[in-house]
Amino acid sequence: MDKKPYPFLPFEDSLVGEKILLVWQESHHSEKNLKDHLLKALDLHEDRLVFTPNAIKQKLMVSYPTEIRSYIEKAEPSNITNLLLQIAKGKSELYPEPALDITFELIEWILTGFDLDDVLVETLSALFGTTLTNDFVDQVRAEYIKEFRG
């Protein structure tokens, strides 16, 4: 008997997801609106948003940062966006299932550890099928940092 995968709620189960939603709502938009944008942009049904099994996640969270660092070293930032979208959509070579949880972890890692705001704007705009700005990313980062400062 196969275990049913545990649902991933992107705006509850991820700190960066919570902060994206908070900034989105400050612009007078709803959570439903943001989730609808996300599902449409990824061409996924809500039941495909599930947590990646732990053993697989541990392996991928070693491989993907290495790949992202190589794109940074080669000055190929658009490849980072493409990779993050492939992961979210389940079109990655390493894992052929949608893994929005991993995409959000990698976005959080980039948000806090690299100066790649243009990549984040491009990625978040594509993930949510709307045009976002550097100001949006700045606000998400500020909310994220505020969380840790109390």
C-alpha positions, 0 to 999 in steps of 0.5 A, a space after each residue: 500500500 502506497 502512502 498518500 503524499 502529504 499536501 504542501 501548503 505553500 503559504 503556510 508550510 514555507 516561511 518565504 511563502 508566508 512572506 510572499 503572501 503577506 507582501 501580496 496581501 499588502 497590495 490588496 490581493 487575496 491568498 486565493 488570488 495568489 494561489 490561483 496565479 501559482 497553479 495557473 502559471 505552473 499548470 498544476 492542480 492543487 493536489 500536485 502540491 505535495 511535500 517531497 519525500 525526505 530522502 529525495 529532498 536531502 539528495 536534491 538539496 545537495 545537488 540543486 545548490 551546487 548547480 545554482 552556484 555553477 550558474 552564478 560562477 558562469 554568469 548565467 542567471 537565467 538558467 537559475 530561473 529556468 531550473 527553479 521553474 523546472 523543479 516547481 513544475 516537475 520537469 527537472 532531470 533529477 526529479 520528475 515530480 512537482 517540488 514546489 517545497 524545494 523551489 521555495 527552499 531554494 528561493 529562500 536560500 537565494 533571498 538570504 545568501 546572494 545578491 540575485 534580486 533580478 533572478 528572484 524577480 524573474 523567478 517569482 514573476 514566472 512562478 506566479 504568472 504576473 509581473 513583480 518588481 524589485 520592490 516586491 522582493 525587497 519587501 519579502 526580504 524585509 518581512 523575512 528578516 523581521 521574522 528573525 528579529 522579533 
